[in-house]
Amino acid sequence: MPIFSLSKDIAFPPPELAEPDGLLALGGDLSPKRLLLAYRMGIFPWYAKDTPILWWSPDPRLVLFLPELHVSHSLRRVLRKGVFLVTFDRAFRQVIEACARVRIEQGEDTWLVPEMIDAYCRLHQLGHAHSVETWREGRLVGGLYGVAIGRVFFGESMFSTVSDASKVALVHLARRMARCGYELIDCQVTTNHLKRFGAREIPRSRFLRLLDRLTSQPALPFWKDQRSA
């Protein structure tokens, strides 16, 4: 199938027309309006420095249904001990910049080029993108960020500089979301790390049907829920 070239119009081809690896289109921009439309259609941007913006919709899709969250016994012990202070939306830019920095320090490529970081910070300022932070002794040591639409959280990236920091952030996020009427976290692509939390692959066709239903439903703002997770 062809890889579509986007114009200035805020529109995407149907996700079902993506290549077998999930690549659907290139070009366009990272405006809030385009990004929000992309997520509602099961599409996300993922590209590298010095390349055009690439848009993806993989099949199958890795998702975490919140009732299926699995927390290991060892992680439960960490949560009970209260090793970390967990906050929401306190340090969004710091989290996304740390996600990029840690990957680079580990010798890995990152799609979090400056334009991507600025685009998601704009989404955050508009109330669509959110972060979870884990702190120890006043220092940011882990976290994650993503986009919330309706009753879905589209997870983008996470980082940790000490053991279990990002895992604790994910568990706090999932538990708050469940209390606030959310149903799933989109994990985008399959990793063993996320599968250990109970995430599983579903066909893209099912994922798109879920998005049709869930992104149009209201949910409470989990990032403002101050009860203990």
C-alpha positions in Angstrom: 0.0 0.0 0.0 1.2 3.6 -0.6 2.5 5.8 2.2 0.3 8.9 2.2 1.8 12.4 2.1 -0.2 14.8 4.3 -1.2 18.3 3.2 -2.0 21.3 5.3 -5.5 20.0 5.7 -6.1 18.5 9.2 -7.0 15.0 8.0 -5.6 11.4 7.8 -6.2 8.4 5.6 -8.0 5.5 7.2 -5.6 3.6 9.6 -6.5 0.4 7.9 -4.4 1.5 4.9 -1.2 1.5 6.9 1.8 -0.6 5.8 2.3 -4.0 7.5 4.8 -2.3 10.0 2.1 0.3 10.8 3.5 3.2 8.8 0.6 5.2 7.4 1.6 8.7 6.3 4.3 11.3 6.4 4.4 15.1 6.6 1.8 17.4 8.0 2.5 19.2 11.3 2.4 18.7 15.1 -0.4 21.2 15.8 -2.7 20.4 18.7 -5.7 19.9 16.4 -3.8 17.4 14.2 -2.4 15.5 17.1 -5.8 15.1 18.8 -7.4 13.9 15.6 -4.6 11.4 15.2 -5.0 9.9 18.6 -8.8 9.7 18.2 -8.1 7.7 14.9 -5.6 5.4 16.5 -2.6 7.2 14.9 0.5 8.6 16.5 3.7 10.4 15.4 7.1 8.7 15.7 10.1 9.8 13.8 13.8 10.7 14.1 15.9 13.8 13.7 16.3 15.0 10.1 13.4 12.9 8.8 9.8 14.0 7.9 7.1 13.5 10.5 6.0 9.9 10.3 2.5 8.7 11.4 1.8 5.1 12.6 -1.1 2.8 13.4 0.3 -0.6 14.2 -1.6 -3.9 14.0 -1.9 -5.5 16.5 -2.0 -2.8 19.2 -0.8 -3.2 22.7 -3.3 -2.0 25.3 -3.7 -2.3 29.1 -7.3 -2.7 30.2 -7.3 -1.2 33.6 -9.1 -4.2 35.4 -6.3 -6.4 34.1 -3.5 -4.4 35.7 -1.0 -6.8 37.3 1.3 -5.6 40.1 4.0 -8.0 41.1 4.5 -8.9 44.8 7.9 -7.1 44.9 6.4 -3.9 43.4 3.5 -4.1 45.9 6.1 -4.1 48.7 7.7 -1.0 47.2 4.3 0.7 47.0 3.5 -0.1 50.6 6.8 1.3 51.8 6.1 4.7 50.2 9.6 5.0 48.9 8.5 7.6 46.3 6.4 10.7 46.3 4.1 10.6 43.3 2.6 13.7 41.7 0.6 14.5 38.6 1.3 17.4 36.2 3.8 19.0 38.4 6.8 18.8 36.1 5.6 17.9 32.6 8.4 19.4 30.6 11.0 17.9 33.0 9.5 14.4 32.5 9.4 14.5 28.7 12.9 15.9 28.5 14.1 13.2 30.9 12.5 10.6 28.7 14.6 11.8 25.8 17.8 12.3 27.8 17.8 8.9 29.4 17.4 7.1 26.1 20.3 9.1 24.7 22.5 8.4 27.7 21.8 4.7 27.2 22.9 4.9 23.6 19.4 4.5 22.2 17.7 6.6 19.5 14.9 8.9 20.5 11.9 10.2 18.6 11.6 13.0 21.2 13.2 15.7 19.0 12.8 19.3 20.2 9.8 19.8 17.9 8.0 16.8 19.5 8.8 18.0 23.0 7.4 21.5 22.3 4.3 20.0 20.6 3.4 17.9 23.7 4.1 20.8 26.0 1.6 22.8 24.0 -0.9 19.9 24.5 -0.2 19.9 28.2 -0.8 23.7 28.4 -4.2 23.1 26.7 -5.1 20.4 29.2 -4.8 17.3 27.0 -1.3 15.9 27.9 -0.4 14.9 31.4 2.5 13.6 33.4 3.1 11.4 36.4 6.2 12.1 38.4 8.1 10.1 41.0 10.3 11.9 43.4 12.8 10.7 46.0 14.5 13.1 48.5 13.2 16.0 46.4 14.7 14.8 43.1 12.8 13.7 40.0 13.8 10.1 39.5 11.1 8.7 37.2 7.8 9.3 35.4 5.7 9.0 32.3 3.5 11.2 30.1 0.8 10.8 27.6 -2.5 12.2 26.2 -5.9 11.8 27.7 -9.0 11.8 25.5 -12.4 10.7 26.8 -11.8 7.5 28.8 -8.5 6.5 27.2 -4.9 7.5 28.1 -2.5 7.3 25.2 0.8 6.5 26.8 3.8 8.0 25.1 7.0 7.4 27.1 8.4 6.7 30.6 11.8 7.0 32.3 13.5 6.1 35.5 16.9 6.8 37.0 16.4 4.5 40.0 14.9 1.1 40.2 11.0 0.9 40.2 10.5 4.7 39.7 8.6 4.5 36.4 6.8 1.3 37.5 5.4 3.1 40.6 4.3 6.0 38.3 2.4 3.6 36.0 0.6 1.8 38.9 -0.5 5.1 40.4 -1.7 6.3 37.0 -3.7 3.1 36.3 -5.3 3.1 39.8 -6.4 6.7 39.6 -7.7 6.3 36.1 -9.8 3.3 37.1 -11.4 5.3 39.9 -12.1 8.2 37.4 -14.0 6.1 34.8 -11.2 5.4 32.4 -11.0 1.9 30.7 -7.7 1.5 29.0 -4.1 2.7 28.4 -2.9 2.6 24.9 0.7 1.2 25.0 1.2 1.6 21.2 3.8 -1.1 20.5 4.5 -4.3 22.2 7.2 -4.6 24.9 7.8 -7.3 27.4 8.0 -4.7 30.2 4.4 -3.6 29.6 3.2 -7.1 29.1 4.3 -7.9 32.6 1.8 -5.3 33.9 -1.0 -7.1 32.1 -0.9 -5.3 28.7 -1.9 -7.4 25.8 -2.2 -7.2 22.0 -5.6 -6.7 20.3 -6.4 -6.4 16.6 -6.3 -2.8 15.3 -9.9 -3.2 14.2 -11.0 -3.8 17.8 -8.8 -1.0 19.1 -10.5 1.5 16.6 -13.9 0.4 17.7 -12.9 1.0 21.3 -11.7 4.4 20.4 -14.9 5.3 18.7 -16.8 4.6 21.9 -14.4 5.7 24.6 -13.0 8.9 23.2 -16.5 10.4 23.0 -17.3 9.7 26.7 -16.6 12.0 29.5 -14.3 11.0 32.4 -13.1 12.7 35.6 -9.7 14.4 35.5 -7.5 11.8 37.1 -4.7 14.3 37.4 -6.7 16.3 39.9 -7.7 13.3 42.1 -5.8 13.9 45.3 -6.8 10.7 47.1 -4.1 8.1 47.8 -3.5 5.6 45.0 
